[in-house]
Amino acid sequence: MAGQFMGNAGPPSGGPDWSTIDVNALPVTPPDPIREYFQPMDVGAWALRSVPAAVCTGYWGEVQLAQNLIVLARRQKVWMSTAPMELESQQIGVDFARGHVVVFGLGLGWSTATSALKPEVERVTVVEMDANVLEMHEQIKLFERLPDGAGDKVNIVHADALEWEPDGPVDLLMPDIWVELVSWGRAEEVHDMQANVDADMVYFWGQELELARHAVRLGRPLDDAGLAATAAEFDLPLVGLDTPGYAARTRAATREWMKGRWLEGTAIPDDLRSAADDAMANQS
């Protein structure tokens, strides 16, 4: 997702004012062992690059110094990276991974690989439609290089996530097929996917922001009760809502990343309003 690191997000878009940040005082993002398996390459419209260091805003709003970032771009537009926003926004799903995990969208393979490394995960099916992404992973051989044969759990399927159906029970479904953190109709798309998969649990990318914009549109506070009521209306077995501090973290992510993409007719509470919301209002 563009604008998540290297100072691309500024006050007009709701990001931090980079000129006021003391880089030396920032917390450093913990190292991630998956990063060492990637090397720069170009496959079709896709490019894999390494960034030595960057100032990034995490999914939960904390500004951090990230090192040895891996960036996957399609025609110069960042599609995925190992920036804190990306990893933090997938971590809850990985924490719930067990049994048979299905991931929609291969990308860099981070959530697939980290799920496969968990002993309670028996197998991971990852569904990817883009042939160039599949070709890139044939060259990277990420899963083949995971320790203790964890990659043997991974099965990559070339198919459309909106049409694929499993051949047996699924414990956790993690859809991540979107380039933007917020998109129109996402809850409906996840509902269609779940109708085919029938997983016991679902955690989708951008789940917190999707819950937030529906809850606020309905006049509900972003507290445990408001989020639970909204999740129930999604008619999905969503997980993560009972994790510690979930409501507070959802509010922080909403302030940082909603960036004016509220549902039509939403009255934005002052404590959730960002500079991007004001900019959108001034343009209308």
N, C-alpha and C positions, 0 to 999 in steps of 0.2 A: 504494500500500500504506500503510495507516494506521500511524502510529507511527514513521515514518522521519525526521520532522523536527519542528521547533518544540517540542522538549521533551516530546513525547507519550510517548516511551520513557524509562522511569526504571529505577532499579535492580531493582524487582520483575520487570520484563519483560526484564531482561538488557541494557538500554541504559546509556549513561553517566549519571553523577550530574551533572546539568546545573548544580547549584549550585556545583560546584567548578571549572567551566570559565571561563577567562579568554577571553572572546570576541575581544578585541583581539589575542590571541596566536595565534588559529587561522589555519591556511592558508585562503586564499580560493579557492573553486572557480573554475576558469578560465571565462571567458565562453563561451557557446555561441551561435553566430549564429542557430540555429533559433528561439530564444526570441522574437526580435523579430517573428516572423510571427503571434503569437497575441494575441488580444484577448478580454476577458471576454465570455461569452455563456452563454445557457441554451437547451438544445435537449432537449425531452422531460424525461427523468429525469436528464439530464447537465448539469453546470455546469462551465464553464471559468473559472478564477480566477487572479489574479496575486498572488504574495507577495513583497514587497520584499526581505526578507532572513530567513534562518532558520539556526539551528544544526542541522546534519545529520550523521548518521553514514553514511559511504560504504559501498559493498558490501564493500570490503576492510577495513573496520573503522576507518578514519581519521575522526575528528571534524573537520568543516570548517564554514566560514561560506559559505553559498550565497546568491547575490543574484539577484533577478528570477526567482524560481521560477514556473513554470507548473504549475497543479494541475488535473487532470481528476477530477471526483468524480461518482458516481452515487448519488443520494439521500443526499448528505452523506458517503458513504464514499469515501475517496480510492482511485481506481482506478489512476491513473498520474500521474507528475509528472516534472519535470526535475531532481529532487533527485539528489545524487551517487549514492545507492544505485541508482536506476533507470538512470542513464546508464552507470555503471561496470559494472553487471550485464549490459549489452547490448553493451559496447564490443568484446569479443573477437569476437563474431559479425560486427560491422561490419568489423573489421579483416580478416576472412577473405572479405568479400564480393567477388565477381567474377562475370562472365558474367551468368547469369540467377539472380537472387535471389528467393526466395519468403518472404514474411513472413506469418505467421498471427497476426492481431490487429492492428488499425490503431492504436487508442489515440490518442496525440498525434501519431503519425506520425514520431517521432524516428528510429528505426532505419531506416525506409523512406527518409526524406529524406537522412540521412547516407550511406546506401548509394548512393542515386542520385547523390550528389555525387562519388562516386569514379569516376575515368575508366575503371578496369578493369571497372566494372559496366555491362553493356549494357542490362539491363532489370530492373525490380523489379515483381513481382506481389504485391499485398497482399490477403489474404482477410479479410473482416470480415462478421460475421453481423448486428450490431446496426444497424438502419436509422437510429436517431438519431445514432449516431457517424458514419455516412456523411453524414447531413444536416449535421452540424456541420462536417465537412471541406469540404462544398460551400460553406459560408459563409466558412471560414477561407481557402480556396484556397492552402493551404500549398505544394503541389507546383507549382502554376502560377507561384508567386512565387520559386521557387528560381533562382539565377543560372545563366546560360549554358544555359538550356533543359534543365537536369538533370531537371526534373519531367516532361518528355516521356517519360522512361524508365518512369514509374510507371503501372501499370494496376491500378485498384481493382476487386475482384470481390466482389459481395454473395453470400456462400455460407458454408456450415458448414465450418470447418477440418478436422473429422473425416471429411468426405465428399468434399471438393474434390480433383480430379485435374488435373494440368497437361496442356497440349496438346503438350509437347515436353520436352527435357532440362532439368533444374534443377541448377545448380551448388551452391547453398547454400539450405538450409531453416532459417528462424529462427522457431520457434513461440513465441508470447508471448500466450496467451489466458487466463491465470489472474490473479485479483486478489491472491492470496497467493503469496509467494515459495516456499513449500513447500506441496505438496498431495498427498493420497493418490493413488496410481496414476499419477503424472505420467510416469514412464518408460514405462509401458504405453501411455499416450495418445500420447506422441511416437512410439512404435514403430508404432502404428496409422496416424498421419499419414504417417510415412515409407514405410509399405507402399503408400500411394497415390501418393506423390510421387517416391520413388526418387531422392532428391538425392544428389549426390556427397559433400556435406558437410552436417552437422547441428550447429547450436548452439542450445540452447533455454534460455529464461529460467529461472534457478535451477538450472542444470546442475550447478554445483559442490556445492550442498547435496544434490541428489539423489544424486550420486556418493558424497558423504561419508556419508550415512546408510545407504546400502547397503553401503559398504565397512566401516564401523564395525560394522554388524550382523553381518558375516561375520568380524569379528575382525582385519581388515586395518588396517595403519597408513595414515594419510593422507600417504603419500609418493608419489613418481612411480610406483613399481611397484604399490602398492596401488590407486591411482587407475586405472592402465592396465588392471590385471586386472579391475577392476569395470566399466570402460567396455566392455571386450571382451564381458562378459556381457550388456550392454544390447543387443548386436547392432545398433548404430547407428554410422554413420561420424562419430563426434563429433570436433570440432576444438577446439583450444585447449589440450589437455593438454601440448603441447610448448612452450607459450609460457613465457618466463622467469619463474621463481618461482611457477609455477602451483600446486604442492603447498602452498607456504607461504601463498599467498593463499587457497587453498581452506580451509586450517585457520583462517585469520583470519575468513573469511566464515562458517564453521561456528560458531565461538564467538560471533559477533555476532548471527547471524540464525536459527539453528536453533530457538532458543526453545522447547525441550521437544518438538519435533515429530519425534522419532526414531522409527524403526520399532520395533514391538513386540518386546520381548525384548532390546533393545540394552543392552549394558554400556558406559556412557559413560566414556571415558577422562578422567582428571582434567584433562588439558591442553585438553580440548574442552568441559568442563562450564561452563555459564553459570549466573547467578542464576535464569534462567527454568527451567532444568532442575531446580534444587533446589526451586523453587516448585511445579512440576508433581509432583515426587516427594512433597512434603508434602501435596498435595491428594488423592493416591491412597491 
